[in-house]
Amino acid sequence: MSRLPAGVMREAIIDVDAIEDNVRHLRRLTESELIAVVKADGYGHGAVRAAVAALAGGASRLGVADIAEALALRRAGIDAPIMAWLHAPGTSFVEAASVNIEIGVSSFEQLLQAAEASTAGRAVAVHLKLDTGLSRNGIAPDEYRVVFAEAARLQRLGRLNVVGLFSHLSNASPDEDRAQLARFHEGVAAAALVGVNPHLLHIAATAAAIDLPEARLGCVRVGVGIYGLSPFDDRSSADLGLRPAMTLRAAVAATRRVSAGAGVSYGFDYRTAADTTLALVPLGYADGVPRQASGAGTVTIGGQRFTVAGRIAMDQFIVDVGDHAVAVGDEVTLFGDPTLGAPAADDWARAASTINYDIVTRIGPRVARKQVST
């Protein structure tokens, strides 16, 4: 029976070699420049370690949501190109520009704010985001002409350098994605008419990078795939040649032998069917384990799979292990690499009626990250 080191209650094992291998695999598959997305603390894996591993695997650029995330990477000594694309109203880009962070621009106002951050001899690098139908942020089609014209003017003045045009697909269906791709090409053509011809075009995230070759455009922007998770309902990580990088585990904190009919956890939603042993797992919704998976999430202990018994609480949950020999300190694996026998993040996603992105990203700061190489 595997046991966690003494004094360790809960931890997430992060396999940086898996991230590096996943990036290398996706680079070979897509034959494209790869922007590794390390927003949200590297989807819960740690932004810096994920960035370092992704760059080692062949990623040439990094993507984050906001400026603070980009600055944290710079402070950690990462000097690769970084793009940040989601900004609070009135955000100043001066500090970002001073350390060569590339700004994703979704409006005319943001374009002007980016230009204001330029200095003599230093243009601000921007990627113009086009709304091609997702209806989130991005320059609306009826604003393309004025934004492109101003971008071209500011570029001629040496205040901006438009290094990319990008958008995001809905993944609603292949036909919907192709319709968005067509609208993106229309936007690219409109930009070219006024002299905006960036060397990077990117619209494909993990799903399209794998399944829609025409959307690769020589550059793909990959998030969940580099962490070894599948964006598809009908294909696993292994089916895609990817290896999950995170394993979430804990040590059994207590065991208790109870009689048939014993109530378990809040509300007694679960009562034991026979005399049995209950094992207490010190992870709860404060750590990111979804309460919605109460009574449905699965774990492994000693190679045996068990289901959460009753409600997941803030700090802990219980599994009914029957007559199996389970002791305090034994390792409990919530999810990891299913090819090695662990439940998958996808299993917890199904149990909680959510997606695997949500499962890994929600793991909280109480869970120590332990970096390994395999």
C-alpha positions in Angstrom: 0.0 0.0 0.0 1.5 3.4 -1.0 1.7 6.0 1.7 2.4 9.8 1.5 5.5 11.1 3.3 5.1 11.8 7.0 3.4 15.1 7.7 2.0 15.4 4.2 -1.8 15.7 4.2 -2.6 16.6 0.6 -0.6 17.5 -2.5 -0.7 17.8 -6.3 2.1 16.1 -8.1 3.0 18.1 -11.2 5.0 16.2 -13.9 6.9 18.8 -15.8 8.2 16.2 -18.3 4.6 15.4 -19.2 4.0 19.1 -20.1 7.2 19.2 -22.1 6.3 16.0 -23.9 2.7 17.2 -24.6 4.0 20.4 -26.2 6.5 18.5 -28.3 3.8 16.2 -29.5 1.4 19.0 -30.3 4.2 20.8 -32.2 4.9 17.8 -34.3 1.2 17.2 -34.9 0.3 20.7 -35.9 3.6 21.7 -37.6 2.9 25.2 -36.3 4.4 27.7 -33.9 2.8 27.1 -30.5 1.7 29.7 -28.0 1.5 27.9 -24.6 -1.3 29.2 -22.5 -0.3 29.4 -18.8 -3.1 31.6 -17.5 -4.9 30.9 -14.2 -1.6 29.8 -12.6 -0.9 27.4 -15.5 -4.4 25.8 -15.2 -3.6 25.1 -11.6 -0.2 23.5 -12.3 1.9 26.5 -11.6 2.4 29.2 -14.2 6.2 29.4 -14.0 6.9 25.7 -14.0 4.4 25.2 -16.8 6.0 28.0 -18.8 9.5 26.7 -18.4 8.4 23.1 -19.4 6.4 24.4 -22.3 9.3 26.4 -23.7 11.6 23.4 -23.2 9.1 21.4 -25.3 9.2 23.8 -28.2 6.7 26.5 -27.4 7.9 29.8 -28.8 5.5 32.1 -26.9 3.3 32.2 -23.9 -0.2 33.4 -23.4 -1.9 34.7 -20.2 -5.2 36.4 -19.5 -4.1 39.5 -17.7 -1.1 41.8 -17.3 -0.5 40.7 -13.6 0.0 37.1 -14.8 2.5 38.3 -17.4 4.4 40.5 -15.0 4.7 37.6 -12.6 6.4 35.5 -15.3 8.8 38.3 -16.1 9.7 38.6 -12.4 10.4 34.9 -12.4 13.0 35.5 -15.1 11.1 34.2 -18.2 12.1 36.3 -21.2 10.1 34.6 -23.9 7.4 36.6 -25.7 4.2 36.8 -23.6 0.8 38.0 -24.7 -1.9 39.2 -22.3 -5.4 39.8 -23.7 -8.0 40.6 -21.0 -7.8 44.0 -19.4 -9.7 46.0 -16.8 -11.2 49.3 -18.0 -8.6 52.0 -17.9 -5.7 49.7 -17.6 -2.3 51.3 -18.1 0.1 49.3 -20.3 3.2 51.2 -19.4 4.7 48.7 -17.1 3.8 45.8 -19.4 5.3 47.6 -22.4 8.5 48.3 -20.4 9.2 44.6 -20.1 8.1 43.7 -23.7 4.8 42.1 -22.9 2.6 42.0 -25.9 -0.9 43.4 -25.5 -4.1 41.8 -26.8 -6.3 44.6 -28.1 -10.1 44.2 -28.2 -11.3 47.7 -28.9 -10.4 51.1 -30.3 -9.9 52.5 -26.7 -7.4 49.7 -25.9 -5.5 50.4 -29.1 -5.0 54.0 -28.0 -4.1 53.0 -24.4 -1.4 50.7 -25.9 0.0 53.5 -28.0 0.2 55.7 -25.0 2.6 53.3 -23.4 5.1 53.7 -26.2 8.3 55.6 -25.8 10.8 57.1 -28.2 12.5 54.2 -29.9 10.1 51.6 -28.4 6.9 50.6 -30.1 4.3 48.6 -28.1 3.7 45.1 -29.6 0.0 44.3 -30.0 -2.2 41.5 -31.2 -5.6 42.7 -32.5 -8.4 40.4 -31.4 -11.3 40.0 -33.8 -14.7 38.9 -32.6 -15.7 36.3 -35.2 -18.9 35.2 -33.5 -18.1 34.1 -30.0 -19.6 37.4 -28.8 -17.1 37.9 -26.0 -14.3 40.4 -26.2 -12.7 41.3 -29.5 -13.1 44.0 -32.1 -16.6 43.9 -33.6 -16.8 43.5 -37.4 -18.4 46.9 -37.9 -15.3 48.4 -36.1 -12.7 46.6 -38.1 -12.1 49.4 -40.6 -11.6 52.2 -38.1 -9.4 50.1 -35.7 -7.3 48.7 -38.5 -6.8 52.2 -40.0 -5.7 53.7 -36.7 -3.4 50.7 -36.0 -1.8 51.2 -39.4 -1.3 54.9 -38.6 0.2 54.3 -35.2 2.4 51.6 -36.7 3.7 54.0 -39.3 4.5 56.5 -36.5 6.5 53.8 -34.6 4.2 53.7 -31.6 2.7 50.3 -32.2 3.9 47.1 -33.8 1.0 44.8 -34.8 2.6 41.4 -34.4 -0.6 39.3 -34.6 -4.3 39.0 -35.4 -6.3 36.5 -33.4 -9.7 35.2 -32.5 -11.3 32.3 -30.6 -13.5 29.5 -31.9 -16.7 28.3 -30.2 -16.1 24.6 -30.7 -19.9 24.4 -31.2 -19.4 22.2 -34.4 -16.9 21.9 -37.3 -19.3 23.9 -39.5 -19.6 26.7 -36.9 -15.8 26.8 -36.5 -15.3 27.0 -40.2 -17.8 29.8 -40.5 -15.8 31.7 -37.8 -12.6 30.9 -39.6 -14.0 32.4 -42.8 -15.0 35.6 -40.9 -11.5 35.7 -39.5 -10.0 35.5 -43.0 -12.2 38.4 -44.0 -10.9 40.4 -41.1 -7.3 39.6 -42.0 -8.0 40.7 -45.6 -9.5 44.0 -44.4 -6.4 44.6 -42.2 -4.1 44.0 -45.1 -5.9 46.6 -47.2 -4.7 49.3 -44.9 -1.2 47.9 -44.5 -1.6 45.8 -41.4 0.1 42.5 -42.2 1.3 40.8 -39.0 3.4 37.7 -39.1 1.2 35.8 -36.6 -2.4 34.7 -37.1 -3.9 32.5 -34.4 -7.4 31.2 -33.9 -7.0 27.5 -33.0 -7.0 26.4 -29.4 -6.4 22.8 -28.4 -9.5 21.4 -30.0 -9.1 23.1 -33.4 -5.3 22.6 -33.4 -5.9 18.9 -33.3 -9.1 18.5 -35.3 -9.3 21.4 -37.8 -6.0 21.6 -39.7 -7.1 24.5 -41.8 -7.4 26.6 -38.6 -3.8 26.2 -37.6 -2.6 29.1 -39.8 1.0 28.4 -38.8 0.4 29.3 -35.2 -1.8 27.6 -32.6 -2.7 28.8 -29.1 -2.8 25.7 -26.8 -4.0 25.6 -23.2 -5.6 22.4 -21.8 -3.7 20.1 -24.2 -0.3 21.0 -22.9 -1.4 19.8 -19.4 -2.4 16.4 -21.0 -6.1 16.8 -20.9 -8.5 16.2 -23.8 -10.9 18.9 -25.0 -13.2 16.3 -26.5 -16.0 14.2 -24.9 -15.4 11.2 -27.1 -11.5 10.9 -26.9 -9.3 10.5 -23.9 -5.9 12.0 -23.3 -4.3 8.7 -24.3 -6.3 8.7 -27.5 -4.7 12.0 -28.4 -1.2 11.0 -27.4 -1.2 13.3 -24.3 -0.2 12.5 -20.7 -2.0 14.2 -17.8 0.5 16.3 -15.8 -1.3 16.6 -12.5 -2.0 13.9 -9.9 -4.1 15.0 -6.9 -3.6 12.9 -3.8 -4.0 12.9 0.0 -3.3 10.7 3.0 -6.1 8.9 4.8 -6.6 11.0 7.9 -8.7 8.6 9.9 -10.6 5.3 9.6 -13.6 4.1 11.5 -15.5 0.8 11.7 -19.2 1.4 11.8 -22.4 -0.7 11.8 -25.0 -1.1 9.1 -27.2 2.0 8.9 -24.6 4.5 10.1 -25.1 8.0 8.7 -22.2 9.5 6.8 -21.3 13.2 6.5 -23.8 16.1 6.5 -27.4 15.4 5.9 -26.9 11.6 6.1 -27.4 11.5 2.4 -25.5 8.2 2.6 -26.1 5.4 5.1 -24.0 2.3 5.2 -25.6 -0.8 3.8 -23.6 -3.2 6.1 -20.9 -3.2 8.7 -18.1 -1.4 7.0 -15.0 0.8 7.3 -15.1 4.5 6.5 -11.9 6.3 5.5 -11.6 10.1 5.9 -9.9 12.0 3.0 -8.6 15.5 4.0 -9.6 17.3 0.8 -12.8 19.3 0.3 -14.4 22.1 -1.6 -12.0 24.6 0.0 -9.3 22.8 -1.9 -11.2 22.7 -5.1 -12.8 19.3 -4.9 -16.3 20.0 -6.3 -19.1 19.6 -3.8 -21.3 18.8 -6.8 -19.4 15.4 -7.0 -20.8 14.3 -3.6 -21.8 10.7 -3.8 -20.3 10.3 -7.3 -16.6 11.2 -7.4 -14.2 8.3 -7.3 -10.7 7.7 -5.7 -8.2 4.8 -5.6 -6.6 3.4 -2.5 -4.2 0.6 -2.9 -5.3 0.0 -6.4 -9.0 -0.3 -5.5 -11.6 2.2 -6.6 -14.1 3.7 -4.2 -16.8 6.3 -4.5 -17.3 9.3 -2.3 -19.9 8.4 0.4 -22.2 11.3 1.2 -21.5 15.0 0.9 -18.1 16.5 0.3 -17.4 19.1 3.0 -15.2 22.1 3.1 -12.1 20.2 4.2 -12.8 16.5 3.9 -14.9 13.7 2.5 -15.5 10.1 3.3 -15.2 6.9 1.3 -16.8 3.6 2.3 -14.0 1.0 1.8 -16.0 -2.0 3.0 -13.7 -4.7 4.4 -10.6 -3.6 2.5 -7.5 -3.1 4.7 -7.1 0.7 4.7 -5.0 2.5 7.3 -4.2 6.0 8.3 -1.5 7.5 6.1 -2.4 5.3 3.0 -2.4 7.2 -0.3 -5.7 8.3 -1.8 -5.5 9.3 -5.5 -8.4 11.5 -6.7 -7.2 11.8 -10.2 -4.1 11.5 -12.4 -3.0 9.4 -15.4 -5.7 6.8 -16.1 -3.2 4.7 -18.0 -1.5 4.1 -14.6 -4.8 3.1 -13.0 -5.8 6.5 -11.5 -9.2 8.1 -12.0 -9.1 10.8 -14.6 -9.9 14.5 -14.1 -12.6 13.7 -16.7 -14.2 11.2 -14.2 -14.5 14.0 -11.6 -15.7 16.3 -14.3 -18.5 14.0 -15.2 -19.4 13.4 -11.5 -19.7 17.2 -11.0 -21.4 17.9 -14.4 -18.5 20.1 -15.5 -15.3 19.9 -17.6 -11.8 18.7 -16.9 -10.5 22.3 -17.3 -12.6 23.2 -14.3 -11.3 20.3 -12.2 -7.6 21.1 -12.4 -7.9 24.9 -12.4 -9.9 25.0 -9.3 -7.4 23.2 -7.1 -6.7 25.7 -4.3 -3.5 27.0 -2.6 -3.8 24.8 0.4 -2.8 21.9 -1.8 1.0 22.0 -2.1 2.4 21.5 -5.6 5.2 19.0 -5.8 7.2 19.2 -9.0 8.6 15.9 -10.4 10.3 14.7 -13.6 9.5 11.3 -15.0 
